[in-house]
Amino acid sequence: MVNDDLLQYNDEIAYNMKRYIVERYYGLLIFAIGVISLFIMMIVAFLIPYSFQSKIPLFRAFNTLFLEFKIGICLLIAIVIASIFNEWGYMIDESFIVNAILNVNTYYYVMGITSAIVLFLFINLFVVYIKSIFHKGFVNGLIKKIA
């Protein structure tokens, strides 16, 4: 999609063309792949029987935590990720993201893979938590844990 001759130049005109291509096409493609993979992952998480999921130690440990700890863990990880991106934000300008996507350097994989794994893990954990509330009942699964 991007001409190879264009990739070697970094002047203002070439950068604006690269940014337009990344924002218009690649950004939408990355977002679409992410949404489709999240949707497939949620379907798979709902299709796996709860009797099998309840035997996995990670899910069992997450389901026995109090709701406040679950929210706290999610907020803590969100704060850590936001602080990392904020720290990188002083070093990163818009051209860094454009070059990371067009030239697929190490930062693209570091940011993309780690954020996707953390997001998929927490969505999967909360899907299993919703299934545990359904199987245990609302009172036993949620209300008695809070009190």
PASEBA-1860 file (N, C-alpha, C; in nm, 3 decimals):
! residues 147
1> MVNDDLLQ> 0.082/-0.119/0.000/0.000/0.000/0.000/0.087/0.126/0.000 ~ 0.201/0.121/0.069/0.291/0.235/0.071/0.403/0.207/-0.027 ~ 0.429/0.304/-0.111/0.537/0.289/-0.208/0.670/0.282/-0.134 ~ 0.758/0.192/-0.178/0.888/0.175/-0.113/0.973/0.301/-0.124 ~ 0.957/0.377/-0.231/1.032/0.501/-0.245/0.990/0.603/-0.139 ~ 0.866/0.597/-0.098/0.816/0.692/0.001/0.870/0.662/0.140 ~ 0.896/0.537/0.171/0.941/0.500/0.305/1.079/0.555/0.339 ~ 1.161/0.582/0.241/1.296/0.627/0.270/1.304/0.776/0.300
9> YNDEIAYN> 1.202/0.853/0.266/1.204/0.997/0.290/1.135/1.030/0.420 ~ 1.185/1.132/0.488/1.124/1.177/0.614/1.097/1.327/0.614 ~ 1.076/1.385/0.498/1.044/1.527/0.497/0.895/1.547/0.529 ~ 0.852/1.669/0.531/0.716/1.701/0.576/0.610/1.644/0.482 ~ 0.631/1.651/0.355/0.531/1.601/0.259/0.520/1.449/0.270 ~ 0.634/1.381/0.273/0.631/1.235/0.283/0.572/1.191/0.417 ~ 0.606/1.263/0.525/0.550/1.228/0.656/0.399/1.245/0.657 ~ 0.348/1.353/0.598/0.202/1.372/0.595/0.133/1.263/0.515
17> MKRYIVER> 0.197/1.217/0.408/0.140/1.107/0.330/0.141/0.978/0.411 ~ 0.252/0.953/0.483/0.259/0.834/0.569/0.154/0.840/0.678 ~ 0.141/0.955/0.743/0.044/0.969/0.851/-0.098/0.949/0.801 ~ -0.129/1.002/0.684/-0.261/0.984/0.626/-0.289/0.836/0.602 ~ -0.190/0.763/0.549/-0.208/0.620/0.521/-0.226/0.542/0.650 ~ -0.145/0.575/0.752/-0.154/0.504/0.880/-0.287/0.532/0.947 ~ -0.327/0.658/0.952/-0.453/0.692/1.018/-0.573/0.637/0.943 ~ -0.568/0.645/0.813/-0.684/0.608/0.734/-0.699/0.457/0.717
25> YYGLLIFA> -0.590/0.388/0.691/-0.600/0.247/0.655/-0.546/0.154/0.763 ~ -0.421/0.175/0.803/-0.360/0.082/0.897/-0.422/0.092/1.036 ~ -0.453/0.214/1.078/-0.517/0.230/1.209/-0.651/0.160/1.214 ~ -0.729/0.175/1.109/-0.858/0.106/1.102/-0.841/-0.044/1.095 ~ -0.740/-0.090/1.024/-0.713/-0.233/1.014/-0.672/-0.290/1.151 ~ -0.583/-0.221/1.221/-0.541/-0.267/1.354/-0.659/-0.269/1.450 ~ -0.743/-0.166/1.444/-0.861/-0.162/1.530/-0.959/-0.274/1.496 ~ -0.981/-0.299/1.369/-1.074/-0.405/1.327/-1.023/-0.543/1.369
33> IGVISLFI> -0.894/-0.567/1.352/-0.837/-0.695/1.395/-0.852/-0.712/1.545 ~ -0.830/-0.605/1.621/-0.845/-0.611/1.766/-0.988/-0.639/1.809 ~ -1.084/-0.574/1.747/-1.224/-0.595/1.782/-1.269/-0.737/1.746 ~ -1.230/-0.783/1.629/-1.269/-0.918/1.587/-1.206/-1.023/1.678 ~ -1.080/-1.005/1.713/-1.014/-1.103/1.801/-1.072/-1.100/1.942 ~ -1.109/-0.982/1.991/-1.177/-0.975/2.122/-1.311/-1.046/2.118 ~ -1.385/-1.026/2.010/-1.515/-1.090/1.995/-1.502/-1.242/1.990 ~ -1.405/-1.291/1.914/-1.382/-1.436/1.905/-1.338/-1.491/2.040
41> MMIVAFLI> -1.250/-1.416/2.110/-1.203/-1.462/2.240/-1.317/-1.469/2.342 ~ -1.408/-1.373/2.337/-1.522/-1.376/2.429/-1.616/-1.493/2.396 ~ -1.636/-1.521/2.269/-1.720/-1.634/2.230/-1.658/-1.764/2.279 ~ -1.527/-1.778/2.259/-1.459/-1.899/2.305/-1.465/-1.910/2.457 ~ -1.451/-1.798/2.528/-1.458/-1.802/2.674/-1.598/-1.843/2.722 ~ -1.700/-1.802/2.650/-1.836/-1.842/2.688/-1.866/-1.986/2.646 ~ -1.800/-2.037/2.544/-1.826/-2.173/2.498/-1.760/-2.279/2.585 ~ -1.648/-2.246/2.649/-1.580/-2.343/2.735/-1.665/-2.362/2.860
49> PYSFQSKI> -1.693/-2.486/2.899/-1.780/-2.510/3.015/-1.719/-2.453/3.143 ~ -1.806/-2.403/3.230/-1.761/-2.345/3.356/-1.698/-2.452/3.446 ~ -1.742/-2.576/3.435/-1.683/-2.682/3.518/-1.534/-2.699/3.487 ~ -1.496/-2.682/3.362/-1.354/-2.689/3.325/-1.280/-2.562/3.367 ~ -1.343/-2.445/3.348/-1.278/-2.319/3.382/-1.259/-2.303/3.533 ~ -1.350/-2.360/3.611/-1.339/-2.345/3.756/-1.224/-2.427/3.814 ~ -1.170/-2.521/3.738/-1.057/-2.601/3.786/-0.922/-2.534/3.761 ~ -0.917/-2.434/3.678/-0.792/-2.364/3.646/-0.757/-2.272/3.763
57> PLFRAFNT> -0.634/-2.283/3.817/-0.598/-2.207/3.938/-0.609/-2.055/3.923 ~ -0.576/-2.001/3.806/-0.585/-1.856/3.787/-0.730/-1.809/3.797 ~ -0.821/-1.880/3.733/-0.962/-1.842/3.740/-1.018/-1.863/3.880 ~ -0.978/-1.972/3.944/-1.026/-1.999/4.080/-0.979/-1.890/4.175 ~ -0.854/-1.849/4.163/-0.800/-1.743/4.250/-0.870/-1.610/4.223 ~ -0.895/-1.579/4.096/-0.960/-1.452/4.063/-1.105/-1.452/4.109 ~ -1.173/-1.565/4.099/-1.313/-1.571/4.140/-1.330/-1.565/4.291 ~ -1.228/-1.606/4.369/-1.240/-1.601/4.515/-1.202/-1.465/4.572
65> LFLEFKIG> -1.142/-1.378/4.490/-1.108/-1.244/4.539/-1.235/-1.163/4.562 ~ -1.225/-1.068/4.655/-1.335/-0.975/4.674/-1.342/-0.880/4.556 ~ -1.460/-0.826/4.532/-1.482/-0.738/4.417/-1.392/-0.615/4.425 ~ -1.368/-0.564/4.545/-1.283/-0.447/4.561/-1.140/-0.476/4.516 ~ -1.091/-0.596/4.546/-0.956/-0.633/4.504/-0.949/-0.648/4.352 ~ -1.054/-0.700/4.292/-1.055/-0.714/4.146/-1.051/-0.578/4.079 ~ -1.132/-0.487/4.128/-1.132/-0.352/4.072/-0.999/-0.284/4.100 ~ -0.944/-0.305/4.220/-0.815/-0.247/4.253/-0.702/-0.298/4.166
73> ICLLIAIV> -0.703/-0.428/4.139/-0.600/-0.486/4.051/-0.612/-0.427/3.911 ~ -0.733/-0.418/3.861/-0.753/-0.361/3.727/-0.709/-0.215/3.722 ~ -0.744/-0.137/3.825/-0.702/0.003/3.829/-0.552/0.017/3.843 ~ -0.491/-0.070/3.923/-0.346/-0.065/3.939/-0.274/-0.094/3.808 ~ -0.318/-0.196/3.737/-0.256/-0.228/3.608/-0.283/-0.117/3.506 ~ -0.402/-0.059/3.509/-0.432/0.052/3.418/-0.344/0.173/3.449 ~ -0.320/0.200/3.576/-0.234/0.312/3.614/-0.090/0.285/3.572 ~ -0.044/0.161/3.590/0.093/0.128/3.549/0.109/0.143/3.398
81> IASIFNEW> 0.012/0.091/3.322/0.020/0.103/3.176/0.012/0.249/3.133 ~ -0.077/0.326/3.198/-0.088/0.468/3.163/0.039/0.544/3.198 ~ 0.101/0.510/3.308/0.224/0.579/3.345/0.338/0.543/3.251 ~ 0.341/0.417/3.204/0.444/0.380/3.107/0.423/0.456/2.977 ~ 0.299/0.461/2.929/0.274/0.535/2.806/0.294/0.685/2.827 ~ 0.265/0.735/2.947/0.287/0.876/2.976/0.436/0.906/2.980 ~ 0.514/0.816/3.039/0.659/0.833/3.041/0.715/0.829/2.899 ~ 0.665/0.736/2.819/0.709/0.731/2.680/0.654/0.848/2.601
89> GYMIDESF> 0.543/0.905/2.649/0.481/1.015/2.577/0.570/1.137/2.565 ~ 0.661/1.157/2.661/0.753/1.268/2.650/0.859/1.242/2.544 ~ 0.889/1.115/2.520/0.988/1.081/2.419/0.923/1.053/2.284 ~ 0.792/1.026/2.284/0.724/0.984/2.162/0.646/1.101/2.105 ~ 0.666/1.128/1.981/0.577/1.218/1.912/0.495/1.137/1.812 ~ 0.417/1.203/1.736/0.329/1.132/1.644/0.407/1.056/1.538 ~ 0.522/1.107/1.500/0.601/1.040/1.397/0.655/0.906/1.446 ~ 0.675/0.892/1.579/0.722/0.765/1.633/0.619/0.656/1.608
97> IVNAILNV> 0.491/0.686/1.633/0.384/0.587/1.613/0.369/0.555/1.464 ~ 0.377/0.657/1.380/0.366/0.635/1.236/0.480/0.546/1.188 ~ 0.602/0.575/1.232/0.716/0.493/1.190/0.710/0.353/1.251 ~ 0.660/0.341/1.373/0.649/0.208/1.435/0.551/0.120/1.358 ~ 0.444/0.179/1.308/0.345/0.100/1.234/0.392/0.072/1.092 ~ 0.446/0.172/1.025/0.488/0.152/0.886/0.613/0.066/0.876 ~ 0.707/0.085/0.965/0.833/0.012/0.957/0.836/-0.109/1.049 ~ 0.734/-0.131/1.127/0.717/-0.242/1.221/0.848/-0.268/1.295
105> NTYYYVMG> 0.878/-0.178/1.388/0.999/-0.195/1.468/0.965/-0.263/1.600 ~ 1.060/-0.270/1.688/1.044/-0.342/1.814/0.935/-0.282/1.901 ~ 0.924/-0.150/1.901/0.825/-0.084/1.986/0.682/-0.123/1.947 ~ 0.661/-0.147/1.820/0.529/-0.190/1.774/0.490/-0.321/1.841 ~ 0.584/-0.415/1.846/0.556/-0.543/1.907/0.548/-0.531/2.059 ~ 0.633/-0.452/2.120/0.632/-0.435/2.266/0.500/-0.375/2.311 ~ 0.457/-0.270/2.244/0.331/-0.205/2.284/0.211/-0.289/2.246 ~ 0.211/-0.343/2.126/0.094/-0.415/2.077/0.071/-0.548/2.146
113> ITSAIVLF> 0.173/-0.628/2.157/0.156/-0.762/2.213/0.127/-0.757/2.363 ~ 0.201/-0.675/2.436/0.178/-0.670/2.582/0.042/-0.613/2.616 ~ 0.001/-0.507/2.548/-0.131/-0.451/2.577/-0.242/-0.547/2.536 ~ -0.223/-0.621/2.426/-0.324/-0.717/2.384/-0.335/-0.833/2.482 ~ -0.221/-0.883/2.531/-0.224/-0.995/2.625/-0.292/-0.953/2.755 ~ -0.259/-0.836/2.807/-0.320/-0.789/2.931/-0.470/-0.767/2.912 ~ -0.508/-0.707/2.802/-0.650/-0.684/2.775/-0.726/-0.815/2.760 ~ -0.672/-0.909/2.684/-0.738/-1.038/2.665/-0.747/-1.115/2.796
121> LFINLFVV> -0.643/-1.108/2.878/-0.644/-1.179/3.005/-0.755/-1.126/3.096 ~ -0.766/-0.995/3.108/-0.867/-0.940/3.198/-1.008/-0.959/3.143 ~ -1.026/-0.951/3.015/-1.159/-0.977/2.960/-1.197/-1.123/2.983 ~ -1.102/-1.213/2.964/-1.129/-1.355/2.988/-1.158/-1.379/3.136 ~ -1.083/-1.317/3.226/-1.108/-1.333/3.369/-1.247/-1.283/3.407 ~ -1.287/-1.170/3.353/-1.419/-1.118/3.388/-1.533/-1.196/3.323 ~ -1.509/-1.254/3.206/-1.611/-1.343/3.147/-1.631/-1.465/3.235 ~ -1.522/-1.523/3.283/-1.534/-1.639/3.373/-1.597/-1.597/3.505
129> YIKSIFHK> -1.569/-1.476/3.551/-1.631/-1.427/3.674/-1.782/-1.411/3.656 ~ -1.824/-1.362/3.543/-1.968/-1.350/3.514/-2.032/-1.489/3.511 ~ -1.960/-1.585/3.452/-2.013/-1.721/3.449/-2.020/-1.780/3.589 ~ -1.924/-1.747/3.676/-1.929/-1.799/3.813/-2.045/-1.738/3.890 ~ -2.074/-1.611/3.867/-2.190/-1.549/3.931/-2.318/-1.616/3.882 ~ -2.324/-1.649/3.755/-2.441/-1.716/3.700/-2.459/-1.854/3.762 ~ -2.349/-1.930/3.779/-2.360/-2.066/3.832/-2.381/-2.068/3.983 ~ -2.322/-1.975/4.055/-2.338/-1.973/4.201/-2.463/-1.899/4.244
137> GFVNGLIK> -2.517/-1.819/4.158/-2.631/-1.737/4.192/-2.584/-1.596/4.226 ~ -2.673/-1.502/4.214/-2.637/-1.362/4.235/-2.601/-1.336/4.381 ~ -2.677/-1.394/4.472/-2.654/-1.369/4.615/-2.522/-1.430/4.659 ~ -2.497/-1.557/4.627/-2.374/-1.623/4.670/-2.253/-1.575/4.592 ~ -2.270/-1.545/4.466/-2.156/-1.508/4.382/-2.112/-1.365/4.397 ~ -2.203/-1.275/4.433/-2.166/-1.134/4.435/-2.196/-1.069/4.570 ~ -2.316/-1.083/4.621/-2.357/-1.008/4.740/-2.283/-1.057/4.863 ~ -2.276/-1.186/4.886/-2.211/-1.238/5.007/-2.060/-1.217/5.004
145> KIA> -2.003/-1.202/4.886/-1.861/-1.173/4.879/-1.830/-1.032/4.925 ~ -1.921/-0.940/4.900/-1.899/-0.799/4.937/-1.915/-0.782/5.087 ~ -2.015/-0.845/5.144/-2.043/-0.826/5.287/-1.945/-0.899/5.376
END
